[in-house]
């Protein structure tokens, strides 16, 4: 299946869900994201969409968010002092 530009990015194929809820991540996506066998994924729901993210990438994102939150708190404290 050819990639299609859309609201969420590109579509790379369709994968049926098995009886136990298992799906196959299309090869092109695995290659683009450098996903490896047995890699942990974290799943989120956004409305009716399912979002999957490699756990290793989420940990970095979470750390960056915490660091950013600390910067915002420091800025807010400085603003209150003025």
Phi and psi restraints in degrees (range 20) as a CNS / XPLOR table:
assign (resid 1 and name C) (resid 2 and name N)
       (resid 2 and name CA) (resid 2 and name C) 1.0 -72.8 20.0 2
assign (resid 2 and name N) (resid 2 and name CA)
       (resid 2 and name C) (resid 3 and name N) 1.0 149.6 20.0 2
assign (resid 2 and name C) (resid 3 and name N)
       (resid 3 and name CA) (resid 3 and name C) 1.0 -65.4 20.0 2
assign (resid 3 and name N) (resid 3 and name CA)
       (resid 3 and name C) (resid 4 and name N) 1.0 142.7 20.0 2
assign (resid 3 and name C) (resid 4 and name N)
       (resid 4 and name CA) (resid 4 and name C) 1.0 -124.7 20.0 2
assign (resid 4 and name N) (resid 4 and name CA)
       (resid 4 and name C) (resid 5 and name N) 1.0 125.6 20.0 2
assign (resid 4 and name C) (resid 5 and name N)
       (resid 5 and name CA) (resid 5 and name C) 1.0 -69.4 20.0 2
assign (resid 5 and name N) (resid 5 and name CA)
       (resid 5 and name C) (resid 6 and name N) 1.0 135.3 20.0 2
assign (resid 5 and name C) (resid 6 and name N)
       (resid 6 and name CA) (resid 6 and name C) 1.0 -152.1 20.0 2
assign (resid 6 and name N) (resid 6 and name CA)
       (resid 6 and name C) (resid 7 and name N) 1.0 -175.0 20.0 2
assign (resid 6 and name C) (resid 7 and name N)
       (resid 7 and name CA) (resid 7 and name C) 1.0 -58.2 20.0 2
assign (resid 7 and name N) (resid 7 and name CA)
       (resid 7 and name C) (resid 8 and name N) 1.0 -37.6 20.0 2
assign (resid 7 and name C) (resid 8 and name N)
       (resid 8 and name CA) (resid 8 and name C) 1.0 -98.6 20.0 2
assign (resid 8 and name N) (resid 8 and name CA)
       (resid 8 and name C) (resid 9 and name N) 1.0 6.0 20.0 2
assign (resid 8 and name C) (resid 9 and name N)
       (resid 9 and name CA) (resid 9 and name C) 1.0 118.2 20.0 2
assign (resid 9 and name N) (resid 9 and name CA)
       (resid 9 and name C) (resid 10 and name N) 1.0 -126.1 20.0 2
assign (resid 9 and name C) (resid 10 and name N)
       (resid 10 and name CA) (resid 10 and name C) 1.0 -114.1 20.0 2
assign (resid 10 and name N) (resid 10 and name CA)
       (resid 10 and name C) (resid 11 and name N) 1.0 147.0 20.0 2
assign (resid 10 and name C) (resid 11 and name N)
       (resid 11 and name CA) (resid 11 and name C) 1.0 -103.9 20.0 2
assign (resid 11 and name N) (resid 11 and name CA)
       (resid 11 and name C) (resid 12 and name N) 1.0 131.7 20.0 2
assign (resid 11 and name C) (resid 12 and name N)
       (resid 12 and name CA) (resid 12 and name C) 1.0 -117.2 20.0 2
assign (resid 12 and name N) (resid 12 and name CA)
       (resid 12 and name C) (resid 13 and name N) 1.0 2.5 20.0 2
assign (resid 12 and name C) (resid 13 and name N)
       (resid 13 and name CA) (resid 13 and name C) 1.0 149.3 20.0 2
assign (resid 13 and name N) (resid 13 and name CA)
       (resid 13 and name C) (resid 14 and name N) 1.0 -176.8 20.0 2
assign (resid 13 and name C) (resid 14 and name N)
       (resid 14 and name CA) (resid 14 and name C) 1.0 -125.4 20.0 2
assign (resid 14 and name N) (resid 14 and name CA)
       (resid 14 and name C) (resid 15 and name N) 1.0 139.3 20.0 2
assign (resid 14 and name C) (resid 15 and name N)
       (resid 15 and name CA) (resid 15 and name C) 1.0 -131.9 20.0 2
assign (resid 15 and name N) (resid 15 and name CA)
       (resid 15 and name C) (resid 16 and name N) 1.0 120.6 20.0 2
assign (resid 15 and name C) (resid 16 and name N)
       (resid 16 and name CA) (resid 16 and name C) 1.0 -70.1 20.0 2
assign (resid 16 and name N) (resid 16 and name CA)
       (resid 16 and name C) (resid 17 and name N) 1.0 149.9 20.0 2
assign (resid 16 and name C) (resid 17 and name N)
       (resid 17 and name CA) (resid 17 and name C) 1.0 -92.9 20.0 2
assign (resid 17 and name N) (resid 17 and name CA)
       (resid 17 and name C) (resid 18 and name N) 1.0 130.7 20.0 2
assign (resid 17 and name C) (resid 18 and name N)
       (resid 18 and name CA) (resid 18 and name C) 1.0 -79.2 20.0 2
assign (resid 18 and name N) (resid 18 and name CA)
       (resid 18 and name C) (resid 19 and name N) 1.0 177.5 20.0 2
assign (resid 18 and name C) (resid 19 and name N)
       (resid 19 and name CA) (resid 19 and name C) 1.0 -58.5 20.0 2
assign (resid 19 and name N) (resid 19 and name CA)
       (resid 19 and name C) (resid 20 and name N) 1.0 -30.8 20.0 2
assign (resid 19 and name C) (resid 20 and name N)
       (resid 20 and name CA) (resid 20 and name C) 1.0 -95.0 20.0 2
assign (resid 20 and name N) (resid 20 and name CA)
       (resid 20 and name C) (resid 21 and name N) 1.0 12.1 20.0 2
assign (resid 20 and name C) (resid 21 and name N)
       (resid 21 and name CA) (resid 21 and name C) 1.0 83.1 20.0 2
assign (resid 21 and name N) (resid 21 and name CA)
       (resid 21 and name C) (resid 22 and name N) 1.0 11.0 20.0 2
assign (resid 21 and name C) (resid 22 and name N)
       (resid 22 and name CA) (resid 22 and name C) 1.0 -85.7 20.0 2
assign (resid 22 and name N) (resid 22 and name CA)
       (resid 22 and name C) (resid 23 and name N) 1.0 140.9 20.0 2
assign (resid 22 and name C) (resid 23 and name N)
       (resid 23 and name CA) (resid 23 and name C) 1.0 -131.5 20.0 2
assign (resid 23 and name N) (resid 23 and name CA)
       (resid 23 and name C) (resid 24 and name N) 1.0 159.5 20.0 2
assign (resid 23 and name C) (resid 24 and name N)
       (resid 24 and name CA) (resid 24 and name C) 1.0 -101.7 20.0 2
assign (resid 24 and name N) (resid 24 and name CA)
       (resid 24 and name C) (resid 25 and name N) 1.0 128.3 20.0 2
assign (resid 24 and name C) (resid 25 and name N)
       (resid 25 and name CA) (resid 25 and name C) 1.0 -79.0 20.0 2
assign (resid 25 and name N) (resid 25 and name CA)
       (resid 25 and name C) (resid 26 and name N) 1.0 124.7 20.0 2
assign (resid 25 and name C) (resid 26 and name N)
       (resid 26 and name CA) (resid 26 and name C) 1.0 -52.7 20.0 2
assign (resid 26 and name N) (resid 26 and name CA)
       (resid 26 and name C) (resid 27 and name N) 1.0 144.1 20.0 2
assign (resid 26 and name C) (resid 27 and name N)
       (resid 27 and name CA) (resid 27 and name C) 1.0 -54.5 20.0 2
assign (resid 27 and name N) (resid 27 and name CA)
       (resid 27 and name C) (resid 28 and name N) 1.0 -43.3 20.0 2
assign (resid 27 and name C) (resid 28 and name N)
       (resid 28 and name CA) (resid 28 and name C) 1.0 -61.0 20.0 2
assign (resid 28 and name N) (resid 28 and name CA)
       (resid 28 and name C) (resid 29 and name N) 1.0 -38.4 20.0 2
assign (resid 28 and name C) (resid 29 and name N)
       (resid 29 and name CA) (resid 29 and name C) 1.0 -67.9 20.0 2
assign (resid 29 and name N) (resid 29 and name CA)
       (resid 29 and name C) (resid 30 and name N) 1.0 -43.3 20.0 2
assign (resid 29 and name C) (resid 30 and name N)
       (resid 30 and name CA) (resid 30 and name C) 1.0 -58.6 20.0 2
assign (resid 30 and name N) (resid 30 and name CA)
       (resid 30 and name C) (resid 31 and name N) 1.0 -39.7 20.0 2
assign (resid 30 and name C) (resid 31 and name N)
       (resid 31 and name CA) (resid 31 and name C) 1.0 -68.9 20.0 2
assign (resid 31 and name N) (resid 31 and name CA)
       (resid 31 and name C) (resid 32 and name N) 1.0 -46.3 20.0 2
assign (resid 31 and name C) (resid 32 and name N)
       (resid 32 and name CA) (resid 32 and name C) 1.0 -59.4 20.0 2
assign (resid 32 and name N) (resid 32 and name CA)
       (resid 32 and name C) (resid 33 and name N) 1.0 -39.4 20.0 2
assign (resid 32 and name C) (resid 33 and name N)
       (resid 33 and name CA) (resid 33 and name C) 1.0 -95.7 20.0 2
assign (resid 33 and name N) (resid 33 and name CA)
       (resid 33 and name C) (resid 34 and name N) 1.0 1.1 20.0 2
assign (resid 33 and name C) (resid 34 and name N)
       (resid 34 and name CA) (resid 34 and name C) 1.0 55.2 20.0 2
assign (resid 34 and name N) (resid 34 and name CA)
       (resid 34 and name C) (resid 35 and name N) 1.0 43.5 20.0 2
assign (resid 34 and name C) (resid 35 and name N)
       (resid 35 and name CA) (resid 35 and name C) 1.0 -78.7 20.0 2
assign (resid 35 and name N) (resid 35 and name CA)
       (resid 35 and name C) (resid 36 and name N) 1.0 140.4 20.0 2
assign (resid 35 and name C) (resid 36 and name N)
       (resid 36 and name CA) (resid 36 and name C) 1.0 -116.1 20.0 2
assign (resid 36 and name N) (resid 36 and name CA)
       (resid 36 and name C) (resid 37 and name N) 1.0 157.7 20.0 2
assign (resid 36 and name C) (resid 37 and name N)
       (resid 37 and name CA) (resid 37 and name C) 1.0 -54.3 20.0 2
assign (resid 37 and name N) (resid 37 and name CA)
       (resid 37 and name C) (resid 38 and name N) 1.0 138.0 20.0 2
assign (resid 37 and name C) (resid 38 and name N)
       (resid 38 and name CA) (resid 38 and name C) 1.0 68.3 20.0 2
assign (resid 38 and name N) (resid 38 and name CA)
       (resid 38 and name C) (resid 39 and name N) 1.0 12.2 20.0 2
assign (resid 38 and name C) (resid 39 and name N)
       (resid 39 and name CA) (resid 39 and name C) 1.0 -71.0 20.0 2
assign (resid 39 and name N) (resid 39 and name CA)
       (resid 39 and name C) (resid 40 and name N) 1.0 137.3 20.0 2
assign (resid 39 and name C) (resid 40 and name N)
       (resid 40 and name CA) (resid 40 and name C) 1.0 -77.1 20.0 2
assign (resid 40 and name N) (resid 40 and name CA)
       (resid 40 and name C) (resid 41 and name N) 1.0 137.5 20.0 2
assign (resid 40 and name C) (resid 41 and name N)
       (resid 41 and name CA) (resid 41 and name C) 1.0 -118.4 20.0 2
assign (resid 41 and name N) (resid 41 and name CA)
       (resid 41 and name C) (resid 42 and name N) 1.0 146.3 20.0 2
assign (resid 41 and name C) (resid 42 and name N)
       (resid 42 and name CA) (resid 42 and name C) 1.0 -107.4 20.0 2
assign (resid 42 and name N) (resid 42 and name CA)
       (resid 42 and name C) (resid 43 and name N) 1.0 134.7 20.0 2
assign (resid 42 and name C) (resid 43 and name N)
       (resid 43 and name CA) (resid 43 and name C) 1.0 -111.3 20.0 2
assign (resid 43 and name N) (resid 43 and name CA)
       (resid 43 and name C) (resid 44 and name N) 1.0 138.6 20.0 2
assign (resid 43 and name C) (resid 44 and name N)
       (resid 44 and name CA) (resid 44 and name C) 1.0 -127.5 20.0 2
assign (resid 44 and name N) (resid 44 and name CA)
       (resid 44 and name C) (resid 45 and name N) 1.0 157.2 20.0 2
assign (resid 44 and name C) (resid 45 and name N)
       (resid 45 and name CA) (resid 45 and name C) 1.0 -115.0 20.0 2
assign (resid 45 and name N) (resid 45 and name CA)
       (resid 45 and name C) (resid 46 and name N) 1.0 134.8 20.0 2
assign (resid 45 and name C) (resid 46 and name N)
       (resid 46 and name CA) (resid 46 and name C) 1.0 -130.5 20.0 2
assign (resid 46 and name N) (resid 46 and name CA)
       (resid 46 and name C) (resid 47 and name N) 1.0 101.6 20.0 2
assign (resid 46 and name C) (resid 47 and name N)
       (resid 47 and name CA) (resid 47 and name C) 1.0 63.1 20.0 2
assign (resid 47 and name N) (resid 47 and name CA)
       (resid 47 and name C) (resid 48 and name N) 1.0 -122.4 20.0 2
assign (resid 47 and name C) (resid 48 and name N)
       (resid 48 and name CA) (resid 48 and name C) 1.0 -98.7 20.0 2
assign (resid 48 and name N) (resid 48 and name CA)
       (resid 48 and name C) (resid 49 and name N) 1.0 7.9 20.0 2
assign (resid 48 and name C) (resid 49 and name N)
       (resid 49 and name CA) (resid 49 and name C) 1.0 -97.5 20.0 2
assign (resid 49 and name N) (resid 49 and name CA)
       (resid 49 and name C) (resid 50 and name N) 1.0 147.6 20.0 2
assign (resid 49 and name C) (resid 50 and name N)
       (resid 50 and name CA) (resid 50 and name C) 1.0 -106.5 20.0 2
assign (resid 50 and name N) (resid 50 and name CA)
       (resid 50 and name C) (resid 51 and name N) 1.0 130.0 20.0 2
assign (resid 50 and name C) (resid 51 and name N)
       (resid 51 and name CA) (resid 51 and name C) 1.0 -118.1 20.0 2
assign (resid 51 and name N) (resid 51 and name CA)
       (resid 51 and name C) (resid 52 and name N) 1.0 129.2 20.0 2
assign (resid 51 and name C) (resid 52 and name N)
       (resid 52 and name CA) (resid 52 and name C) 1.0 -117.4 20.0 2
assign (resid 52 and name N) (resid 52 and name CA)
       (resid 52 and name C) (resid 53 and name N) 1.0 139.3 20.0 2
assign (resid 52 and name C) (resid 53 and name N)
       (resid 53 and name CA) (resid 53 and name C) 1.0 -139.4 20.0 2
assign (resid 53 and name N) (resid 53 and name CA)
       (resid 53 and name C) (resid 54 and name N) 1.0 136.1 20.0 2
assign (resid 53 and name C) (resid 54 and name N)
       (resid 54 and name CA) (resid 54 and name C) 1.0 -57.8 20.0 2
assign (resid 54 and name N) (resid 54 and name CA)
       (resid 54 and name C) (resid 55 and name N) 1.0 133.6 20.0 2
assign (resid 54 and name C) (resid 55 and name N)
       (resid 55 and name CA) (resid 55 and name C) 1.0 -58.0 20.0 2
assign (resid 55 and name N) (resid 55 and name CA)
       (resid 55 and name C) (resid 56 and name N) 1.0 -36.9 20.0 2
assign (resid 55 and name C) (resid 56 and name N)
       (resid 56 and name CA) (resid 56 and name C) 1.0 -62.4 20.0 2
assign (resid 56 and name N) (resid 56 and name CA)
       (resid 56 and name C) (resid 57 and name N) 1.0 -35.1 20.0 2
assign (resid 56 and name C) (resid 57 and name N)
       (resid 57 and name CA) (resid 57 and name C) 1.0 -76.6 20.0 2
assign (resid 57 and name N) (resid 57 and name CA)
       (resid 57 and name C) (resid 58 and name N) 1.0 -35.0 20.0 2
assign (resid 57 and name C) (resid 58 and name N)
       (resid 58 and name CA) (resid 58 and name C) 1.0 -64.3 20.0 2
assign (resid 58 and name N) (resid 58 and name CA)
       (resid 58 and name C) (resid 59 and name N) 1.0 -38.9 20.0 2
assign (resid 58 and name C) (resid 59 and name N)
       (resid 59 and name CA) (resid 59 and name C) 1.0 -60.7 20.0 2
assign (resid 59 and name N) (resid 59 and name CA)
       (resid 59 and name C) (resid 60 and name N) 1.0 -41.2 20.0 2
assign (resid 59 and name C) (resid 60 and name N)
       (resid 60 and name CA) (resid 60 and name C) 1.0 -66.5 20.0 2
assign (resid 60 and name N) (resid 60 and name CA)
       (resid 60 and name C) (resid 61 and name N) 1.0 -40.6 20.0 2
assign (resid 60 and name C) (resid 61 and name N)
       (resid 61 and name CA) (resid 61 and name C) 1.0 -63.2 20.0 2
assign (resid 61 and name N) (resid 61 and name CA)
       (resid 61 and name C) (resid 62 and name N) 1.0 -44.1 20.0 2
assign (resid 61 and name C) (resid 62 and name N)
       (resid 62 and name CA) (resid 62 and name C) 1.0 -61.9 20.0 2
assign (resid 62 and name N) (resid 62 and name CA)
       (resid 62 and name C) (resid 63 and name N) 1.0 -41.8 20.0 2
assign (resid 62 and name C) (resid 63 and name N)
       (resid 63 and name CA) (resid 63 and name C) 1.0 -63.4 20.0 2
assign (resid 63 and name N) (resid 63 and name CA)
       (resid 63 and name C) (resid 64 and name N) 1.0 -42.4 20.0 2
assign (resid 63 and name C) (resid 64 and name N)
       (resid 64 and name CA) (resid 64 and name C) 1.0 -63.3 20.0 2
assign (resid 64 and name N) (resid 64 and name CA)
       (resid 64 and name C) (resid 65 and name N) 1.0 -39.3 20.0 2
assign (resid 64 and name C) (resid 65 and name N)
       (resid 65 and name CA) (resid 65 and name C) 1.0 -64.7 20.0 2
assign (resid 65 and name N) (resid 65 and name CA)
       (resid 65 and name C) (resid 66 and name N) 1.0 -41.4 20.0 2
assign (resid 65 and name C) (resid 66 and name N)
       (resid 66 and name CA) (resid 66 and name C) 1.0 -63.3 20.0 2
assign (resid 66 and name N) (resid 66 and name CA)
       (resid 66 and name C) (resid 67 and name N) 1.0 -45.0 20.0 2
assign (resid 66 and name C) (resid 67 and name N)
       (resid 67 and name CA) (resid 67 and name C) 1.0 -62.5 20.0 2
assign (resid 67 and name N) (resid 67 and name CA)
       (resid 67 and name C) (resid 68 and name N) 1.0 -40.1 20.0 2
assign (resid 67 and name C) (resid 68 and name N)
       (resid 68 and name CA) (resid 68 and name C) 1.0 -66.1 20.0 2
assign (resid 68 and name N) (resid 68 and name CA)
       (resid 68 and name C) (resid 69 and name N) 1.0 -39.3 20.0 2
assign (resid 68 and name C) (resid 69 and name N)
       (resid 69 and name CA) (resid 69 and name C) 1.0 -62.1 20.0 2
assign (resid 69 and name N) (resid 69 and name CA)
       (resid 69 and name C) (resid 70 and name N) 1.0 -41.3 20.0 2
assign (resid 69 and name C) (resid 70 and name N)
       (resid 70 and name CA) (resid 70 and name C) 1.0 -62.3 20.0 2
assign (resid 70 and name N) (resid 70 and name CA)
       (resid 70 and name C) (resid 71 and name N) 1.0 -40.4 20.0 2
assign (resid 70 and name C) (resid 71 and name N)
       (resid 71 and name CA) (resid 71 and name C) 1.0 -63.0 20.0 2
assign (resid 71 and name N) (resid 71 and name CA)
       (resid 71 and name C) (resid 72 and name N) 1.0 -41.9 20.0 2
assign (resid 71 and name C) (resid 72 and name N)
       (resid 72 and name CA) (resid 72 and name C) 1.0 -64.8 20.0 2
assign (resid 72 and name N) (resid 72 and name CA)
       (resid 72 and name C) (resid 73 and name N) 1.0 -42.2 20.0 2
assign (resid 72 and name C) (resid 73 and name N)
       (resid 73 and name CA) (resid 73 and name C) 1.0 -61.2 20.0 2
assign (resid 73 and name N) (resid 73 and name CA)
       (resid 73 and name C) (resid 74 and name N) 1.0 -40.9 20.0 2
assign (resid 73 and name C) (resid 74 and name N)
       (resid 74 and name CA) (resid 74 and name C) 1.0 -63.4 20.0 2
assign (resid 74 and name N) (resid 74 and name CA)
       (resid 74 and name C) (resid 75 and name N) 1.0 -42.9 20.0 2
assign (resid 74 and name C) (resid 75 and name N)
       (resid 75 and name CA) (resid 75 and name C) 1.0 -63.3 20.0 2
assign (resid 75 and name N) (resid 75 and name CA)
       (resid 75 and name C) (resid 76 and name N) 1.0 -40.4 20.0 2
assign (resid 75 and name C) (resid 76 and name N)
       (resid 76 and name CA) (resid 76 and name C) 1.0 -65.0 20.0 2
assign (resid 76 and name N) (resid 76 and name CA)
       (resid 76 and name C) (resid 77 and name N) 1.0 -39.8 20.0 2
assign (resid 76 and name C) (resid 77 and name N)
       (resid 77 and name CA) (resid 77 and name C) 1.0 -64.3 20.0 2
assign (resid 77 and name N) (resid 77 and name CA)
       (resid 77 and name C) (resid 78 and name N) 1.0 -40.6 20.0 2
assign (resid 77 and name C) (resid 78 and name N)
       (resid 78 and name CA) (resid 78 and name C) 1.0 -63.8 20.0 2
assign (resid 78 and name N) (resid 78 and name CA)
       (resid 78 and name C) (resid 79 and name N) 1.0 -39.0 20.0 2
assign (resid 78 and name C) (resid 79 and name N)
       (resid 79 and name CA) (resid 79 and name C) 1.0 -66.5 20.0 2
assign (resid 79 and name N) (resid 79 and name CA)
       (resid 79 and name C) (resid 80 and name N) 1.0 -36.3 20.0 2
assign (resid 79 and name C) (resid 80 and name N)
       (resid 80 and name CA) (resid 80 and name C) 1.0 -67.6 20.0 2
assign (resid 80 and name N) (resid 80 and name CA)
       (resid 80 and name C) (resid 81 and name N) 1.0 -31.2 20.0 2
assign (resid 80 and name C) (resid 81 and name N)
       (resid 81 and name CA) (resid 81 and name C) 1.0 -71.3 20.0 2
assign (resid 81 and name N) (resid 81 and name CA)
       (resid 81 and name C) (resid 82 and name N) 1.0 -24.7 20.0 2
